[in-house]
Amino acid sequence: MIVDLHAHALDEQFIHDLSKTPVAGLRAEHGDDGYWVIRRQGDDRKSSIDPNLHDLPKRLESLRKRDVGLQLFAPPPFMLAWPGGASGVELVRALNIASHRIAAQSGGRMEMLAVLALGEPEVAAQELQRAVDEHGVRGVMMPSSAGGKPLDDPEFAPLFTLIEKLGLVIFMHPTSAVTSERFGMYGVHVLIGWPFETTLAVTRMIFEGQLERHPTLKLVLAHGGGNLMFLRGRLDSAYEATGWEADPYFRKNITRRPSEYLDRLYYDTCALSEDSNRFTIQAMGAERVVFGSDYPFDIGDPEGRRTVPVVDALPEAQRQMIYSGNALRLLEGAGRG
């Protein structure tokens, strides 16, 4: 059995309702091609909705065929945070209700990850507690920044304290902190900018002491951790520097090398090449890697074709860890405090 820790879904009823009554400035409409698009008030840009996000029968058939016994999911990333903003209470409540409805219709094969009210940090912890109490969530999908505001901002300290106390799994997914002009177009931003966003978010969390203050956070990184594994030595070099480039900042908030904090984290298999997946497993060890598909997106691994050949070639014990063991261990007891 496979446990997929990285997937996205939208409830079809939620989209239909959004076409009649906007929520938090979002409205849905049919595009020229007949597919749904979502627009944000005051923003000319639109987000096209992959029909596979809300085609639940097709998804469940795919899960059955691939022996995915459990898939954890959240709404698509553009709904969590965007340049200059992040989801607030109104949107979070609507999305969490919609995700709960999907899970209830999935026959036990899908489990929601709650989304967070990072746009209203003063009540973000309270809203997360609501999701735990009302929906029984065991994890959250957290964007890499709150519309450009870093996750290590002191405003989010109560939220991280609650997440650690409850033992919830954090699945960190990159989002766009800035608009895409520098990248030429949005697709290039996703390809290049999003791995950087994960890298920056976690690097800040290390050097600002957030992972030092919260040593038991269950933090899982999308897309094989962005560029972090390749940069492990570079981060350590700043901590270890004693020459003219040495800066007190790199030791001010932490008591060990940055790579040691990276060793506490988990990394999904959605690195999008077999070589990258092999490197992830080799660098971090099979005990720190979880299966992630990014279903249903093409710039992902929705059917596991870039992952399964790599994992299937491993010894049985390592296969079991990556396919399900590590994820089940992370989820065990989550949400109970």
ROSETOR-212512 format. One record per residue (C-alpha): residue in one letter; y, x, z. Coordinates in steps of 0.25 Angstrom, whole numbers. Example, Ala and Ser with C-alpha at 12.3 -4.5 7.8 and 13.67 -1.06 7.14 Angstrom:
<torpas>
+------+-------+-------+-------+
! keke !    yy !    xx !    zz !
+------+-------+-------+-------+
!    A !   -18 !    49 !    31 !
!    S !    -4 !    55 !    29 !
+------+-------+-------+-------+
</torpas>
This chain:
<torpas>
+------+-------+-------+-------+
! keke !    yy !    xx !    zz !
+------+-------+-------+-------+
!    M !     0 !     0 !     0 !
!    I !    14 !     4 !    -3 !
!    V !    27 !     2 !     5 !
!    D !    39 !     2 !    -3 !
!    L !    51 !     5 !     5 !
!    H !    62 !     5 !    -6 !
!    A !    64 !    -8 !   -15 !
!    H !    75 !   -18 !   -18 !
!    A !    74 !   -33 !   -20 !
!    L !    84 !   -45 !   -20 !
!    D !    80 !   -59 !   -17 !
!    E !    82 !   -68 !   -29 !
!    Q !    87 !   -79 !   -21 !
!    F !    98 !   -70 !   -15 !
!    I !   102 !   -67 !   -30 !
!    H !   103 !   -81 !   -34 !
!    D !   111 !   -85 !   -21 !
!    L !   120 !   -73 !   -24 !
!    S !   123 !   -79 !   -37 !
!    K !   128 !   -92 !   -30 !
!    T !   134 !   -86 !   -18 !
!    P !   139 !   -72 !   -17 !
!    V !   136 !   -64 !    -5 !
!    A !   145 !   -53 !     1 !
!    G !   152 !   -52 !   -13 !
!    L !   139 !   -51 !   -21 !
!    R !   135 !   -61 !   -32 !
!    A !   124 !   -62 !   -42 !
!    E !   125 !   -67 !   -56 !
!    H !   117 !   -66 !   -69 !
!    G !   120 !   -54 !   -78 !
!    D !   121 !   -55 !   -93 !
!    D !   106 !   -51 !   -93 !
!    G !   102 !   -62 !   -84 !
!    Y !    99 !   -53 !   -72 !
!    W !   106 !   -54 !   -59 !
!    V !   118 !   -46 !   -56 !
!    I !   125 !   -45 !   -43 !
!    R !   140 !   -42 !   -42 !
!    R !   149 !   -38 !   -30 !
!    Q !   162 !   -45 !   -28 !
!    G !   174 !   -37 !   -32 !
!    D !   164 !   -27 !   -40 !
!    D !   163 !   -28 !   -55 !
!    R !   149 !   -21 !   -54 !
!    K !   137 !   -28 !   -54 !
!    S !   122 !   -25 !   -50 !
!    S !   111 !   -30 !   -59 !
!    I !    99 !   -35 !   -51 !
!    D !    86 !   -30 !   -56 !
!    P !    77 !   -43 !   -57 !
!    N !    66 !   -36 !   -50 !
!    L !    74 !   -35 !   -38 !
!    H !    72 !   -50 !   -36 !
!    D !    59 !   -53 !   -44 !
!    L !    50 !   -54 !   -31 !
!    P !    37 !   -58 !   -38 !
!    K !    38 !   -46 !   -48 !
!    R !    40 !   -36 !   -36 !
!    L !    29 !   -42 !   -28 !
!    E !    19 !   -40 !   -39 !
!    S !    24 !   -26 !   -41 !
!    L !    22 !   -23 !   -26 !
!    R !     8 !   -29 !   -27 !
!    K !     4 !   -21 !   -39 !
!    R !     9 !    -8 !   -32 !
!    D !     3 !   -11 !   -19 !
!    V !    17 !   -11 !   -12 !
!    G !    13 !   -18 !     1 !
!    L !    28 !   -18 !     6 !
!    Q !    41 !   -16 !    -1 !
!    L !    54 !   -14 !     7 !
!    F !    66 !   -19 !    -1 !
!    A !    81 !   -21 !     0 !
!    P !    92 !   -26 !   -10 !
!    P !    96 !   -17 !   -21 !
!    P !   105 !    -6 !   -16 !
!    F !   118 !   -11 !   -22 !
!    M !   118 !   -22 !   -12 !
!    L !   117 !   -13 !     0 !
!    A !   130 !    -4 !    -3 !
!    W !   139 !    -1 !   -14 !
!    P !   151 !     8 !   -17 !
!    G !   161 !     4 !    -6 !
!    G !   152 !    -6 !     1 !
!    A !   139 !   -10 !     8 !
!    S !   132 !   -23 !    12 !
!    G !   138 !   -32 !    23 !
!    V !   133 !   -42 !    32 !
!    E !   133 !   -54 !    22 !
!    L !   126 !   -46 !    11 !
!    V !   116 !   -40 !    21 !
!    R !   112 !   -53 !    27 !
!    A !   110 !   -60 !    13 !
!    L !   102 !   -48 !     8 !
!    N !    93 !   -47 !    20 !
!    I !    90 !   -62 !    19 !
!    A !    87 !   -60 !     4 !
!    S !    78 !   -48 !     7 !
!    H !    70 !   -55 !    18 !
!    R !    68 !   -67 !     8 !
!    I !    61 !   -57 !    -2 !
!    A !    53 !   -51 !     9 !
!    A !    48 !   -65 !    13 !
!    Q !    44 !   -68 !    -1 !
!    S !    36 !   -55 !    -4 !
!    G !    23 !   -58 !     4 !
!    G !    25 !   -46 !    13 !
!    R !    27 !   -36 !     2 !
!    M !    42 !   -34 !     3 !
!    E !    51 !   -31 !    16 !
!    M !    66 !   -31 !    16 !
!    L !    75 !   -19 !    20 !
!    A !    87 !   -25 !    27 !
!    V !   101 !   -21 !    21 !
!    L !   112 !   -17 !    30 !
!    A !   127 !   -22 !    32 !
!    L !   132 !    -8 !    30 !
!    G !   145 !   -14 !    24 !
!    E !   148 !   -19 !    38 !
!    P !   143 !    -8 !    47 !
!    E !   148 !   -14 !    60 !
!    V !   137 !   -25 !    59 !
!    A !   127 !   -18 !    51 !
!    A !   117 !   -15 !    63 !
!    Q !   119 !   -30 !    67 !
!    E !   115 !   -35 !    53 !
!    L !   103 !   -25 !    52 !
!    Q !    98 !   -31 !    66 !
!    R !    99 !   -45 !    60 !
!    A !    91 !   -41 !    48 !
!    V !    80 !   -35 !    57 !
!    D !    80 !   -48 !    66 !
!    E !    80 !   -58 !    55 !
!    H !    72 !   -51 !    44 !
!    G !    63 !   -41 !    52 !
!    V !    68 !   -29 !    43 !
!    R !    62 !   -16 !    45 !
!    G !    71 !    -8 !    36 !
!    V !    84 !    -7 !    29 !
!    M !    89 !    -2 !    16 !
!    M !   102 !     6 !    18 !
!    P !   111 !    10 !     7 !
!    S !   115 !    25 !     7 !
!    S !   129 !    21 !    11 !
!    A !   137 !     9 !    15 !
!    G !   145 !     9 !     2 !
!    G !   149 !    23 !     4 !
!    K !   150 !    23 !    19 !
!    P !   140 !    33 !    24 !
!    L !   128 !    28 !    33 !
!    D !   132 !    38 !    43 !
!    D !   145 !    31 !    46 !
!    P !   146 !    28 !    61 !
!    E !   147 !    13 !    57 !
!    F !   133 !    13 !    54 !
!    A !   128 !    19 !    67 !
!    P !   124 !     6 !    73 !
!    L !   116 !     2 !    61 !
!    F !   108 !    15 !    61 !
!    T !   106 !    14 !    76 !
!    L !   100 !     0 !    74 !
!    I !    91 !     5 !    62 !
!    E !    85 !    16 !    70 !
!    K !    83 !     7 !    83 !
!    L !    75 !    -3 !    74 !
!    G !    67 !     7 !    67 !
!    L !    71 !     1 !    53 !
!    V !    68 !     9 !    40 !
!    I !    81 !    13 !    33 !
!    F !    79 !    13 !    18 !
!    M !    91 !    21 !    12 !
!    H !    95 !    17 !    -2 !
!    P !   106 !    23 !    -9 !
!    T !   118 !    15 !   -14 !
!    S !   131 !    18 !   -21 !
!    A !   142 !    23 !   -12 !
!    V !   152 !    25 !   -24 !
!    T !   154 !    19 !   -37 !
!    S !   146 !    24 !   -49 !
!    E !   158 !    30 !   -58 !
!    R !   154 !    44 !   -55 !
!    F !   140 !    42 !   -59 !
!    G !   144 !    35 !   -73 !
!    M !   136 !    23 !   -70 !
!    Y !   128 !    16 !   -59 !
!    G !   114 !    20 !   -63 !
!    V !   118 !    35 !   -62 !
!    H !   124 !    32 !   -49 !
!    V !   110 !    26 !   -44 !
!    L !   102 !    38 !   -50 !
!    I !   111 !    49 !   -44 !
!    G !   120 !    43 !   -34 !
!    W !   110 !    36 !   -26 !
!    P !   101 !    47 !   -22 !
!    F !   114 !    55 !   -18 !
!    E !   118 !    43 !    -9 !
!    T !   105 !    44 !    -1 !
!    T !   107 !    59 !     0 !
!    L !   121 !    58 !     5 !
!    A !   118 !    46 !    15 !
!    V !   107 !    54 !    21 !
!    T !   114 !    67 !    21 !
!    R !   125 !    61 !    29 !
!    M !   116 !    54 !    38 !
!    I !   110 !    68 !    42 !
!    F !   123 !    76 !    43 !
!    E !   130 !    65 !    50 !
!    G !   119 !    64 !    61 !
!    Q !   114 !    50 !    58 !
!    L !    99 !    54 !    56 !
!    E !   101 !    63 !    69 !
!    R !   106 !    51 !    77 !
!    H !    95 !    42 !    71 !
!    P !    83 !    50 !    71 !
!    T !    73 !    39 !    69 !
!    L !    79 !    32 !    57 !
!    K !    69 !    28 !    47 !
!    L !    77 !    32 !    34 !
!    V !    70 !    30 !    21 !
!    L !    78 !    36 !     8 !
!    A !    77 !    30 !    -6 !
!    H !    74 !    38 !   -18 !
!    G !    67 !    49 !   -11 !
!    G !    80 !    52 !    -3 !
!    G !    89 !    55 !   -14 !
!    N !    92 !    69 !   -15 !
!    L !    90 !    73 !     0 !
!    M !    76 !    80 !    -1 !
!    F !    82 !    89 !   -12 !
!    L !    94 !    92 !    -3 !
!    R !    87 !    94 !    10 !
!    G !    89 !   109 !    10 !
!    R !   104 !   108 !     6 !
!    L !   106 !    99 !    18 !
!    D !    99 !   108 !    27 !
!    S !   107 !   120 !    22 !
!    A !   120 !   113 !    27 !
!    Y !   114 !   112 !    41 !
!    E !   109 !   126 !    41 !
!    A !   121 !   133 !    35 !
!    T !   127 !   144 !    43 !
!    G !   137 !   150 !    33 !
!    W !   150 !   146 !    28 !
!    E !   145 !   133 !    23 !
!    A !   140 !   129 !    37 !
!    D !   147 !   116 !    41 !
!    P !   145 !   110 !    56 !
!    Y !   144 !    96 !    49 !
!    F !   130 !    99 !    45 !
!    R !   125 !   101 !    59 !
!    K !   135 !    93 !    67 !
!    N !   127 !    80 !    68 !
!    I !   112 !    85 !    66 !
!    T !   103 !    94 !    73 !
!    R !    93 !    97 !    62 !
!    R !    93 !   101 !    47 !
!    P !    96 !    89 !    38 !
!    S !    82 !    90 !    31 !
!    E !    76 !    86 !    45 !
!    Y !    83 !    73 !    45 !
!    L !    78 !    71 !    30 !
!    D !    64 !    73 !    35 !
!    R !    65 !    61 !    44 !
!    L !    68 !    52 !    32 !
!    Y !    60 !    45 !    22 !
!    Y !    61 !    45 !     7 !
!    D !    56 !    35 !    -3 !
!    T !    48 !    38 !   -16 !
!    C !    59 !    32 !   -25 !
!    A !    63 !    46 !   -30 !
!    L !    60 !    42 !   -44 !
!    S !    51 !    53 !   -49 !
!    E !    37 !    58 !   -45 !
!    D !    43 !    72 !   -43 !
!    S !    54 !    67 !   -34 !
!    N !    43 !    59 !   -26 !
!    R !    35 !    71 !   -25 !
!    F !    46 !    79 !   -20 !
!    T !    50 !    68 !   -10 !
!    I !    36 !    68 !    -4 !
!    Q !    35 !    84 !    -4 !
!    A !    49 !    86 !     3 !
!    M !    48 !    75 !    13 !
!    G !    33 !    73 !    15 !
!    A !    25 !    60 !    12 !
!    E !    28 !    55 !    26 !
!    R !    43 !    53 !    23 !
!    V !    41 !    46 !     9 !
!    V !    40 !    31 !     7 !
!    F !    37 !    23 !    -5 !
!    G !    50 !    17 !   -12 !
!    S !    51 !    11 !   -25 !
!    D !    65 !     6 !   -27 !
!    Y !    59 !    -7 !   -33 !
!    P !    63 !   -13 !   -42 !
!    F !    73 !    -3 !   -48 !
!    D !    70 !     6 !   -61 !
!    I !    77 !    17 !   -54 !
!    G !    67 !    17 !   -44 !
!    D !    52 !    17 !   -43 !
!    P !    49 !     2 !   -43 !
!    E !    34 !     3 !   -46 !
!    G !    32 !    16 !   -40 !
!    R !    29 !    24 !   -52 !
!    R !    36 !    37 !   -48 !
!    T !    30 !    36 !   -34 !
!    V !    16 !    32 !   -34 !
!    P !    11 !    43 !   -43 !
!    V !    17 !    53 !   -33 !
!    V !    12 !    46 !   -20 !
!    D !    -2 !    43 !   -26 !
!    A !    -4 !    58 !   -28 !
!    L !    -2 !    61 !   -13 !
!    P !   -13 !    62 !    -3 !
!    E !   -17 !    49 !     3 !
!    A !    -9 !    51 !    16 !
!    Q !     4 !    54 !     9 !
!    R !     2 !    42 !     0 !
!    Q !     0 !    33 !    11 !
!    M !    13 !    38 !    18 !
!    I !    22 !    36 !     6 !
!    Y !    16 !    23 !     1 !
!    S !    16 !    16 !    14 !
!    G !    14 !    24 !    27 !
!    N !    28 !    29 !    29 !
!    A !    35 !    16 !    26 !
!    L !    26 !     8 !    35 !
!    R !    28 !    18 !    46 !
!    L !    44 !    17 !    44 !
!    L !    43 !     2 !    45 !
!    E !    34 !     1 !    57 !
!    G !    42 !    -4 !    69 !
!    A !    55 !    -5 !    61 !
!    G !    64 !   -16 !    65 !
!    R !    58 !   -17 !    79 !
!    G !    67 !    -7 !    86 !
+------+-------+-------+-------+
</torpas>
